[in-house]
Amino acid sequence: TNSSNPTGTVTSAITVVNDWGTGGQLSIIVTNNSTSATNGWSVTVNIPGTITNIWGGIGSGNGSVTISNESYNAVIPAGGSIEVGAIYTK
């Protein structure tokens, strides 16, 4: 599932890296497609359950969830990307 922020310069790609039947682990790659560095970012992704743990970003809930940067990864260089991980339950 791909989602983007309203300006379209930061996009995300979400992958289920482990599926345990009752939940799993997600990898969310956040990419800066602009020609300048970000100074804060957020993306909206569709979670196949409820987030129970997240690292590399801030977000909670289920279904359509907005994830934003932590203080240490607010800056993504032009053309760069970062990874956010999450555990979810179904």
N, C-alpha and C positions, 0 to 999 in steps of 0.2 A: 504494500500500500504506500503510495506516495502522497505527501501533503506539502503545502507551502504556506509561508506567511503571506499576509495581504500584499506586500510589495513584490513578492516573487523572487527576491534575491537570496533568500535562505530557504532551502528545500530539505526534505527528509525522506529517507527510505527506511521502512521497518521490516525486519525479518524475524521470524520465530526460529531461534537457534536450538531450542529444546522444547519438546512438547511431552508433558507427563500425563496427559489425559485429563487431569483435574486442574491443569495450569501449565506454565512454562516460563521460558526465559526469552526476552526480546533483545535484539540489537537494533538501535535506532541511529542511523548515520545522518548527521546534520551537516549540510554542505553550504558554503557561502559561494554563490555563483556571481557575485559582483566583482568589480575591479578595485574595491577598497575593503579594508578590514571591517568587521562588525564591531559594535560596541554594545553588546547585549543582543539577544535573539530569542525567538520563541517559534515553535512549530506546533501544529495540531495534527495528531495522529489518531488512527482508529485502533484501539486496544481490544484484543479478542477476549477480554475478561476484565477483572479489577486489579489494578496495580497494588501490590503489597510491599514492594521494595523497589527503589530506583536509585541509580548512581550516575553521576555525570550530568544531571539535570534535575529540575524541580517540577513535579507534577503528581497528581493523584486522581483517582476516580476510575471510571470505566467507559467504554464506548469512545466517543470523540473527546480526547484529552489534550489540553494545551500543556506543552512542556517548555520550560524556559531555562536559561543558563544558570549555572552556579557562579559564584563570584570569581572563581579561578578559571572559567572557560568562557567568559563573556566575549572575548575577542577571538574571532576566527579570521585568519588572514584571507585575503582575496584568493579564491580558488581552493581554499582549504576546507577541511572537514574535521569533525570530532565525533566520538561515539558515546551514546547514552545507553545504559543497560537497565533492564527492568525485569522483575519477576511478577507474574500475574497468576490469579486463580480464576477458574471458570465458574 
